[in-house]
Amino acid sequence: MRRLSRILLAALLVTSLGGCGLLAAPCRVASAVIKIIPVVGHAAAVPTDACAAALDP
């Protein structure tokens, strides 16, 4: 029974993270990290924002 519940939990996680959102996650994380930089962060994050927008419309 415990094994079945683990399998169901794993399946739920995979379906919630699946698709283009999972592929765009590294771009979104990189963009958020770059935006922390004062003054130039938002301008420097434009390419990573474009990457995320292209992967996850």
PyMOL Python script that loads the backbone (N, CA, C, O; Angstrom):
from pymol import cmd

cmd.read_pdbstr("""\
ATOM      1  N   MET A   1       0.820  -1.193   0.000  1.00  0.00           N
ATOM      2  CA  MET A   1       0.000   0.000   0.000  1.00  0.00           C
ATOM      3  C   MET A   1       0.869   1.264   0.000  1.00  0.00           C
ATOM      4  O   MET A   1       0.565   2.240  -0.686  1.00  0.00           O
ATOM      5  N   ARG A   2       1.942   1.228   0.772  1.00  0.00           N
ATOM      6  CA  ARG A   2       2.833   2.386   0.846  1.00  0.00           C
ATOM      7  C   ARG A   2       3.505   2.653  -0.502  1.00  0.00           C
ATOM      8  O   ARG A   2       3.684   3.803  -0.905  1.00  0.00           O
ATOM      9  N   ARG A   3       3.871   1.572  -1.187  1.00  0.00           N
ATOM     10  CA  ARG A   3       4.521   1.713  -2.490  1.00  0.00           C
ATOM     11  C   ARG A   3       3.562   2.338  -3.499  1.00  0.00           C
ATOM     12  O   ARG A   3       3.969   3.181  -4.299  1.00  0.00           O
ATOM     13  N   LEU A   4       2.307   1.938  -3.469  1.00  0.00           N
ATOM     14  CA  LEU A   4       1.302   2.487  -4.370  1.00  0.00           C
ATOM     15  C   LEU A   4       1.100   3.981  -4.124  1.00  0.00           C
ATOM     16  O   LEU A   4       0.964   4.757  -5.070  1.00  0.00           O
ATOM     17  N   SER A   5       1.081   4.376  -2.869  1.00  0.00           N
ATOM     18  CA  SER A   5       0.901   5.802  -2.570  1.00  0.00           C
ATOM     19  C   SER A   5       2.101   6.616  -3.037  1.00  0.00           C
ATOM     20  O   SER A   5       1.944   7.751  -3.485  1.00  0.00           O
ATOM     21  N   ARG A   6       3.304   6.040  -2.936  1.00  0.00           N
ATOM     22  CA  ARG A   6       4.494   6.739  -3.441  1.00  0.00           C
ATOM     23  C   ARG A   6       4.433   6.893  -4.960  1.00  0.00           C
ATOM     24  O   ARG A   6       4.791   7.941  -5.499  1.00  0.00           O
ATOM     25  N   ILE A   7       3.985   5.861  -5.633  1.00  0.00           N
ATOM     26  CA  ILE A   7       3.873   5.917  -7.094  1.00  0.00           C
ATOM     27  C   ILE A   7       2.837   6.960  -7.508  1.00  0.00           C
ATOM     28  O   ILE A   7       3.063   7.721  -8.449  1.00  0.00           O
ATOM     29  N   LEU A   8       1.716   6.996  -6.816  1.00  0.00           N
ATOM     30  CA  LEU A   8       0.687   7.992  -7.126  1.00  0.00           C
ATOM     31  C   LEU A   8       1.176   9.409  -6.864  1.00  0.00           C
ATOM     32  O   LEU A   8       0.878  10.321  -7.635  1.00  0.00           O
ATOM     33  N   LEU A   9       1.928   9.602  -5.774  1.00  0.00           N
ATOM     34  CA  LEU A   9       2.481  10.918  -5.479  1.00  0.00           C
ATOM     35  C   LEU A   9       3.482  11.342  -6.552  1.00  0.00           C
ATOM     36  O   LEU A   9       3.474  12.496  -6.980  1.00  0.00           O
ATOM     37  N   ALA A  10       4.333  10.433  -6.986  1.00  0.00           N
ATOM     38  CA  ALA A  10       5.299  10.728  -8.041  1.00  0.00           C
ATOM     39  C   ALA A  10       4.588  11.064  -9.344  1.00  0.00           C
ATOM     40  O   ALA A  10       4.996  11.983 -10.054  1.00  0.00           O
ATOM     41  N   ALA A  11       3.534  10.333  -9.662  1.00  0.00           N
ATOM     42  CA  ALA A  11       2.776  10.612 -10.885  1.00  0.00           C
ATOM     43  C   ALA A  11       2.114  11.988 -10.815  1.00  0.00           C
ATOM     44  O   ALA A  11       2.067  12.712 -11.810  1.00  0.00           O
ATOM     45  N   LEU A  12       1.615  12.336  -9.660  1.00  0.00           N
ATOM     46  CA  LEU A  12       1.009  13.659  -9.487  1.00  0.00           C
ATOM     47  C   LEU A  12       2.033  14.769  -9.667  1.00  0.00           C
ATOM     48  O   LEU A  12       1.746  15.779 -10.310  1.00  0.00           O
ATOM     49  N   LEU A  13       3.217  14.593  -9.111  1.00  0.00           N
ATOM     50  CA  LEU A  13       4.274  15.588  -9.271  1.00  0.00           C
ATOM     51  C   LEU A  13       4.696  15.731 -10.725  1.00  0.00           C
ATOM     52  O   LEU A  13       4.880  16.845 -11.215  1.00  0.00           O
ATOM     53  N   VAL A  14       4.847  14.615 -11.411  1.00  0.00           N
ATOM     54  CA  VAL A  14       5.271  14.659 -12.814  1.00  0.00           C
ATOM     55  C   VAL A  14       4.230  15.360 -13.675  1.00  0.00           C
ATOM     56  O   VAL A  14       4.589  16.152 -14.546  1.00  0.00           O
ATOM     57  N   THR A  15       2.964  15.088 -13.453  1.00  0.00           N
ATOM     58  CA  THR A  15       1.933  15.719 -14.277  1.00  0.00           C
ATOM     59  C   THR A  15       1.787  17.195 -13.969  1.00  0.00           C
ATOM     60  O   THR A  15       1.446  17.977 -14.856  1.00  0.00           O
ATOM     61  N   SER A  16       2.037  17.594 -12.730  1.00  0.00           N
ATOM     62  CA  SER A  16       1.916  19.016 -12.405  1.00  0.00           C
ATOM     63  C   SER A  16       3.112  19.811 -12.918  1.00  0.00           C
ATOM     64  O   SER A  16       2.981  20.999 -13.211  1.00  0.00           O
ATOM     65  N   LEU A  17       4.267  19.175 -13.030  1.00  0.00           N
ATOM     66  CA  LEU A  17       5.463  19.866 -13.503  1.00  0.00           C
ATOM     67  C   LEU A  17       5.754  19.603 -14.974  1.00  0.00           C
ATOM     68  O   LEU A  17       6.690  20.176 -15.530  1.00  0.00           O
ATOM     69  N   GLY A  18       4.981  18.762 -15.597  1.00  0.00           N
ATOM     70  CA  GLY A  18       5.247  18.388 -16.972  1.00  0.00           C
ATOM     71  C   GLY A  18       4.960  19.501 -17.963  1.00  0.00           C
ATOM     72  O   GLY A  18       4.403  20.540 -17.610  1.00  0.00           O
ATOM     73  N   GLY A  19       5.343  19.272 -19.186  1.00  0.00           N
ATOM     74  CA  GLY A  19       5.065  20.220 -20.252  1.00  0.00           C
ATOM     75  C   GLY A  19       6.110  21.311 -20.364  1.00  0.00           C
ATOM     76  O   GLY A  19       7.239  21.170 -19.896  1.00  0.00           O
ATOM     77  N   CYS A  20       5.713  22.383 -20.986  1.00  0.00           N
ATOM     78  CA  CYS A  20       6.633  23.473 -21.269  1.00  0.00           C
ATOM     79  C   CYS A  20       7.072  24.230 -20.012  1.00  0.00           C
ATOM     80  O   CYS A  20       8.154  24.816 -19.988  1.00  0.00           O
ATOM     81  N   GLY A  21       6.252  24.220 -18.990  1.00  0.00           N
ATOM     82  CA  GLY A  21       6.611  24.913 -17.753  1.00  0.00           C
ATOM     83  C   GLY A  21       7.882  24.365 -17.141  1.00  0.00           C
ATOM     84  O   GLY A  21       8.684  25.113 -16.582  1.00  0.00           O
ATOM     85  N   LEU A  22       8.067  23.062 -17.245  1.00  0.00           N
ATOM     86  CA  LEU A  22       9.266  22.430 -16.715  1.00  0.00           C
ATOM     87  C   LEU A  22      10.491  22.825 -17.529  1.00  0.00           C
ATOM     88  O   LEU A  22      11.570  23.021 -16.969  1.00  0.00           O
ATOM     89  N   LEU A  23      10.337  22.943 -18.831  1.00  0.00           N
ATOM     90  CA  LEU A  23      11.455  23.353 -19.679  1.00  0.00           C
ATOM     91  C   LEU A  23      11.812  24.821 -19.478  1.00  0.00           C
ATOM     92  O   LEU A  23      12.981  25.188 -19.597  1.00  0.00           O
ATOM     93  N   ALA A  24      10.838  25.659 -19.179  1.00  0.00           N
ATOM     94  CA  ALA A  24      11.077  27.088 -19.009  1.00  0.00           C
ATOM     95  C   ALA A  24      11.587  27.433 -17.617  1.00  0.00           C
ATOM     96  O   ALA A  24      12.037  28.557 -17.394  1.00  0.00           O
ATOM     97  N   ALA A  25      11.531  26.509 -16.688  1.00  0.00           N
ATOM     98  CA  ALA A  25      11.940  26.786 -15.305  1.00  0.00           C
ATOM     99  C   ALA A  25      13.379  27.280 -15.180  1.00  0.00           C
ATOM    100  O   ALA A  25      13.609  28.253 -14.461  1.00  0.00           O
ATOM    101  N   PRO A  26      14.362  26.663 -15.841  1.00  0.00           N
ATOM    102  CA  PRO A  26      15.729  27.193 -15.712  1.00  0.00           C
ATOM    103  C   PRO A  26      15.866  28.630 -16.218  1.00  0.00           C
ATOM    104  O   PRO A  26      16.614  29.422 -15.644  1.00  0.00           O
ATOM    105  N   CYS A  27      15.152  28.965 -17.281  1.00  0.00           N
ATOM    106  CA  CYS A  27      15.191  30.335 -17.788  1.00  0.00           C
ATOM    107  C   CYS A  27      14.574  31.301 -16.785  1.00  0.00           C
ATOM    108  O   CYS A  27      15.098  32.393 -16.568  1.00  0.00           O
ATOM    109  N   ARG A  28      13.483  30.907 -16.185  1.00  0.00           N
ATOM    110  CA  ARG A  28      12.813  31.767 -15.207  1.00  0.00           C
ATOM    111  C   ARG A  28      13.656  31.951 -13.948  1.00  0.00           C
ATOM    112  O   ARG A  28      13.715  33.049 -13.396  1.00  0.00           O
ATOM    113  N   VAL A  29      14.304  30.891 -13.498  1.00  0.00           N
ATOM    114  CA  VAL A  29      15.168  30.990 -12.314  1.00  0.00           C
ATOM    115  C   VAL A  29      16.369  31.878 -12.615  1.00  0.00           C
ATOM    116  O   VAL A  29      16.728  32.730 -11.803  1.00  0.00           O
ATOM    117  N   ALA A  30      16.988  31.688 -13.762  1.00  0.00           N
ATOM    118  CA  ALA A  30      18.131  32.526 -14.137  1.00  0.00           C
ATOM    119  C   ALA A  30      17.721  33.989 -14.243  1.00  0.00           C
ATOM    120  O   ALA A  30      18.463  34.875 -13.820  1.00  0.00           O
ATOM    121  N   SER A  31      16.560  34.243 -14.796  1.00  0.00           N
ATOM    122  CA  SER A  31      16.059  35.605 -14.909  1.00  0.00           C
ATOM    123  C   SER A  31      15.856  36.233 -13.532  1.00  0.00           C
ATOM    124  O   SER A  31      16.215  37.390 -13.316  1.00  0.00           O
ATOM    125  N   ALA A  32      15.289  35.480 -12.612  1.00  0.00           N
ATOM    126  CA  ALA A  32      15.061  35.998 -11.262  1.00  0.00           C
ATOM    127  C   ALA A  32      16.372  36.309 -10.558  1.00  0.00           C
ATOM    128  O   ALA A  32      16.473  37.306  -9.843  1.00  0.00           O
ATOM    129  N   VAL A  33      17.377  35.463 -10.754  1.00  0.00           N
ATOM    130  CA  VAL A  33      18.681  35.693 -10.131  1.00  0.00           C
ATOM    131  C   VAL A  33      19.342  36.926 -10.734  1.00  0.00           C
ATOM    132  O   VAL A  33      19.917  37.735 -10.006  1.00  0.00           O
ATOM    133  N   ILE A  34      19.271  37.077 -12.040  1.00  0.00           N
ATOM    134  CA  ILE A  34      19.888  38.226 -12.700  1.00  0.00           C
ATOM    135  C   ILE A  34      19.202  39.527 -12.286  1.00  0.00           C
ATOM    136  O   ILE A  34      19.866  40.553 -12.135  1.00  0.00           O
ATOM    137  N   LYS A  35      17.901  39.497 -12.103  1.00  0.00           N
ATOM    138  CA  LYS A  35      17.158  40.711 -11.738  1.00  0.00           C
ATOM    139  C   LYS A  35      17.513  41.236 -10.352  1.00  0.00           C
ATOM    140  O   LYS A  35      17.178  42.374 -10.024  1.00  0.00           O
ATOM    141  N   ILE A  36      18.178  40.437  -9.539  1.00  0.00           N
ATOM    142  CA  ILE A  36      18.595  40.874  -8.210  1.00  0.00           C
ATOM    143  C   ILE A  36      19.715  41.912  -8.306  1.00  0.00           C
ATOM    144  O   ILE A  36      19.868  42.740  -7.409  1.00  0.00           O
ATOM    145  N   ILE A  37      20.486  41.872  -9.374  1.00  0.00           N
ATOM    146  CA  ILE A  37      21.621  42.785  -9.539  1.00  0.00           C
ATOM    147  C   ILE A  37      21.103  44.217  -9.642  1.00  0.00           C
ATOM    148  O   ILE A  37      20.269  44.512 -10.499  1.00  0.00           O
ATOM    149  N   PRO A  38      21.586  45.105  -8.783  1.00  0.00           N
ATOM    150  CA  PRO A  38      21.122  46.497  -8.820  1.00  0.00           C
ATOM    151  C   PRO A  38      21.475  47.192 -10.136  1.00  0.00           C
ATOM    152  O   PRO A  38      22.488  46.876 -10.760  1.00  0.00           O
ATOM    153  N   VAL A  39      20.663  48.105 -10.538  1.00  0.00           N
ATOM    154  CA  VAL A  39      20.802  48.998 -11.690  1.00  0.00           C
ATOM    155  C   VAL A  39      20.638  48.274 -13.029  1.00  0.00           C
ATOM    156  O   VAL A  39      19.765  48.657 -13.808  1.00  0.00           O
ATOM    157  N   VAL A  40      21.429  47.258 -13.328  1.00  0.00           N
ATOM    158  CA  VAL A  40      21.400  46.630 -14.649  1.00  0.00           C
ATOM    159  C   VAL A  40      20.665  45.298 -14.686  1.00  0.00           C
ATOM    160  O   VAL A  40      20.555  44.690 -15.750  1.00  0.00           O
ATOM    161  N   GLY A  41      20.169  44.840 -13.566  1.00  0.00           N
ATOM    162  CA  GLY A  41      19.568  43.516 -13.492  1.00  0.00           C
ATOM    163  C   GLY A  41      18.407  43.307 -14.436  1.00  0.00           C
ATOM    164  O   GLY A  41      18.358  42.299 -15.140  1.00  0.00           O
ATOM    165  N   HIS A  42      17.468  44.244 -14.466  1.00  0.00           N
ATOM    166  CA  HIS A  42      16.291  44.064 -15.321  1.00  0.00           C
ATOM    167  C   HIS A  42      16.651  44.108 -16.799  1.00  0.00           C
ATOM    168  O   HIS A  42      16.094  43.355 -17.599  1.00  0.00           O
ATOM    169  N   ALA A  43      17.565  44.972 -17.158  1.00  0.00           N
ATOM    170  CA  ALA A  43      17.989  45.046 -18.563  1.00  0.00           C
ATOM    171  C   ALA A  43      18.778  43.791 -18.961  1.00  0.00           C
ATOM    172  O   ALA A  43      18.633  43.295 -20.078  1.00  0.00           O
ATOM    173  N   ALA A  44      19.597  43.288 -18.062  1.00  0.00           N
ATOM    174  CA  ALA A  44      20.401  42.105 -18.363  1.00  0.00           C
ATOM    175  C   ALA A  44      19.550  40.832 -18.413  1.00  0.00           C
ATOM    176  O   ALA A  44      19.958  39.839 -19.016  1.00  0.00           O
ATOM    177  N   ALA A  45      18.384  40.856 -17.791  1.00  0.00           N
ATOM    178  CA  ALA A  45      17.531  39.674 -17.747  1.00  0.00           C
ATOM    179  C   ALA A  45      16.610  39.550 -18.957  1.00  0.00           C
ATOM    180  O   ALA A  45      15.864  38.576 -19.058  1.00  0.00           O
ATOM    181  N   VAL A  46      16.645  40.494 -19.857  1.00  0.00           N
ATOM    182  CA  VAL A  46      15.763  40.460 -21.032  1.00  0.00           C
ATOM    183  C   VAL A  46      15.951  39.185 -21.858  1.00  0.00           C
ATOM    184  O   VAL A  46      14.953  38.577 -22.245  1.00  0.00           O
ATOM    185  N   PRO A  47      17.194  38.750 -22.147  1.00  0.00           N
ATOM    186  CA  PRO A  47      17.330  37.508 -22.936  1.00  0.00           C
ATOM    187  C   PRO A  47      16.752  36.273 -22.227  1.00  0.00           C
ATOM    188  O   PRO A  47      16.149  35.421 -22.878  1.00  0.00           O
ATOM    189  N   THR A  48      16.928  36.166 -20.913  1.00  0.00           N
ATOM    190  CA  THR A  48      16.383  35.006 -20.218  1.00  0.00           C
ATOM    191  C   THR A  48      14.861  35.081 -20.126  1.00  0.00           C
ATOM    192  O   THR A  48      14.190  34.049 -20.136  1.00  0.00           O
ATOM    193  N   ASP A  49      14.313  36.283 -20.038  1.00  0.00           N
ATOM    194  CA  ASP A  49      12.845  36.436 -20.097  1.00  0.00           C
ATOM    195  C   ASP A  49      12.313  35.999 -21.453  1.00  0.00           C
ATOM    196  O   ASP A  49      11.268  35.356 -21.542  1.00  0.00           O
ATOM    197  N   ALA A  50      13.041  36.353 -22.511  1.00  0.00           N
ATOM    198  CA  ALA A  50      12.644  35.956 -23.862  1.00  0.00           C
ATOM    199  C   ALA A  50      12.719  34.437 -24.020  1.00  0.00           C
ATOM    200  O   ALA A  50      11.869  33.833 -24.674  1.00  0.00           O
ATOM    201  N   CYS A  51      13.730  33.832 -23.423  1.00  0.00           N
ATOM    202  CA  CYS A  51      13.870  32.368 -23.465  1.00  0.00           C
ATOM    203  C   CYS A  51      12.648  31.718 -22.808  1.00  0.00           C
ATOM    204  O   CYS A  51      12.058  30.797 -23.372  1.00  0.00           O
ATOM    205  N   ALA A  52      12.277  32.185 -21.643  1.00  0.00           N
ATOM    206  CA  ALA A  52      11.138  31.619 -20.923  1.00  0.00           C
ATOM    207  C   ALA A  52       9.828  31.849 -21.690  1.00  0.00           C
ATOM    208  O   ALA A  52       8.966  30.972 -21.736  1.00  0.00           O
ATOM    209  N   ALA A  53       9.693  33.019 -22.281  1.00  0.00           N
ATOM    210  CA  ALA A  53       8.481  33.323 -23.042  1.00  0.00           C
ATOM    211  C   ALA A  53       8.381  32.445 -24.297  1.00  0.00           C
ATOM    212  O   ALA A  53       7.285  32.045 -24.690  1.00  0.00           O
ATOM    213  N   ALA A  54       9.509  32.151 -24.913  1.00  0.00           N
ATOM    214  CA  ALA A  54       9.503  31.305 -26.112  1.00  0.00           C
ATOM    215  C   ALA A  54       9.145  29.853 -25.788  1.00  0.00           C
ATOM    216  O   ALA A  54       8.464  29.182 -26.563  1.00  0.00           O
ATOM    217  N   LEU A  55       9.618  29.380 -24.628  1.00  0.00           N
ATOM    218  CA  LEU A  55       9.353  27.995 -24.250  1.00  0.00           C
ATOM    219  C   LEU A  55       7.957  27.779 -23.674  1.00  0.00           C
ATOM    220  O   LEU A  55       7.357  26.720 -23.858  1.00  0.00           O
ATOM    221  N   ASP A  56       7.445  28.793 -22.974  1.00  0.00           N
ATOM    222  CA  ASP A  56       6.181  28.659 -22.275  1.00  0.00           C
ATOM    223  C   ASP A  56       5.275  29.844 -22.631  1.00  0.00           C
ATOM    224  O   ASP A  56       5.161  30.796 -21.859  1.00  0.00           O
ATOM    225  N   PRO A  57       4.634  29.780 -23.803  1.00  0.00           N
ATOM    226  CA  PRO A  57       3.830  30.951 -24.238  1.00  0.00           C
ATOM    227  C   PRO A  57       2.594  31.190 -23.413  1.00  0.00           C
ATOM    228  O   PRO A  57       1.848  32.132 -23.678  1.00  0.00           O
TER     229      PRO A  57
END
""", "prot")
cmd.dss("prot")
cmd.show_as("cartoon", "prot")
cmd.util.cbc("prot")
cmd.orient("prot")
